[in-house]
């Protein structure tokens, strides 16, 4: 392998070295969706807070089963239950409080009702159809851990405790810069040799999904002084500066030299495909530093690089373990390939059946074919110098859920 090309393990080590968690802020739970908890949350209440019925039916003491019992009360959800009269049952509805003296519930479909009495089957045991107090959450236990991303169920957990505010990590601020005079924004007429900027909206959406906030989006002209000035300005506003293009070896690729003059490069050029010309470094701003990630200009390379590097970098700043690596699945290869000195991250769709998981690649894996990323379920990782045959096992990095 070319000695200048670094494996992805070295890149991730350099990327995360010295990354600290950002400061925190208190936000209303109604605005906390997708945020990352900065501190552990302890349960204030038992959930459920009282023994209640799991279904519509009749509450009784199990020793009275097998007989016709008078219905002594009716208990709807939210209605206080009275102690159960001995030798009777209570009409109860889902969520209703179990009355003192009852120890089971029989579903209504199994009960024969006649007037104000109910014939109870005899195969009843204590605890039937009762949701016990604290079954879900016990008072004083850990409700959610620091580093937990607040998605639907976690938000419901907080609401179930009556919690209205939480302490979360500040979202990393990201400056997203495009290089190349040939790259223009959609809406402008294309000139000879020009291309629309597909990387910016793609990366903005990915960064937002990962939990970051783009605070600056701009284009860098193909000029060394302008490149250096814009990178310095971006670093003053952001925790992370991301560029697309300009980190290769062409005469008009000025980003690498500009970063070196403003700080340092930790790594340049990776032994992966797509994404070989990828740069990682830091831009100094006084005693502090802004992280720099230089992605290739080809859109597929930027897409893959965002998942492999921007996601864990954002996750490190948020203190969110779930973002540090992508979920892995082992699949059967539906294709054959041979890699050289670089590992290949192939865009694949996954098929699930009773035989397991099967990976099928997109026919055109060129780094300019962005359509291969639209339907991709995963990245199939083919190590360097590897021959893969149909039916062989291949590790796939799952892309459909980034939390």
HELIX and SHEET records of a PDB file:
HELIX    1   1 UNK A    8  UNK A   16  1                                   9    
HELIX    2   2 UNK A   29  UNK A   31  5                                   3    
HELIX    3   3 UNK A   62  UNK A   64  5                                   3    
HELIX    4   4 UNK A  108  UNK A  110  5                                   3    
HELIX    5   5 UNK A  152  UNK A  160  1                                   9    
HELIX    6   6 UNK A  198  UNK A  210  1                                  13    
HELIX    7   7 UNK A  224  UNK A  237  1                                  14    
HELIX    8   8 UNK A  255  UNK A  262  1                                   8    
HELIX    9   9 UNK A  299  UNK A  305  1                                   7    
HELIX   10  10 UNK A  306  UNK A  310  3                                   5    
HELIX   11  11 UNK A  311  UNK A  318  1                                   8    
HELIX   12  12 UNK A  321  UNK A  323  5                                   3    
HELIX   13  13 UNK A  371  UNK A  374  1                                   4    
SHEET    1   A 2 UNK A  24  UNK A  28  0                                        
SHEET    2   A 2 UNK A 165  UNK A 169 -1                                        
SHEET    1   B 2 UNK A  41  UNK A  42  0                                        
SHEET    2   B 2 UNK A 142  UNK A 144 -1                                        
SHEET    1   C 2 UNK A  52  UNK A  53  0                                        
SHEET    2   C 2 UNK A 130  UNK A 131 -1                                        
SHEET    1   D 6 UNK A 104  UNK A 107  0                                        
SHEET    2   D 6 UNK A  57  UNK A  60 -1                                        
SHEET    3   D 6 UNK A  88  UNK A  92 -1                                        
SHEET    4   D 6 UNK A  68  UNK A  75  1                                        
SHEET    5   D 6 UNK A 117  UNK A 119 -1                                        
SHEET    6   D 6 UNK A 112  UNK A 114 -1                                        
SHEET    1   E 6 UNK A 213  UNK A 220  0                                        
SHEET    2   E 6 UNK A 173  UNK A 179  1                                        
SHEET    3   E 6 UNK A 240  UNK A 244  1                                        
SHEET    4   E 6 UNK A 288  UNK A 295  1                                        
SHEET    5   E 6 UNK A 279  UNK A 285 -1                                        
SHEET    6   E 6 UNK A 263  UNK A 268 -1                                        
SHEET    1   F 2 UNK A 183  UNK A 184  0                                        
SHEET    2   F 2 UNK A 195  UNK A 196  1                                        
SHEET    1   G 6 UNK A 272  UNK A 273  0                                        
SHEET    2   G 6 UNK A 343  UNK A 353  1                                        
SHEET    3   G 6 UNK A 356  UNK A 361 -1                                        
SHEET    4   G 6 UNK A 328  UNK A 333  1                                        
SHEET    5   G 6 UNK A 393  UNK A 398 -1                                        
SHEET    6   G 6 UNK A 378  UNK A 382 -1                                        
SHEET    1   H 2 UNK A 337  UNK A 338  0                                        
SHEET    2   H 2 UNK A 387  UNK A 388 -1                                        
END                                                                             
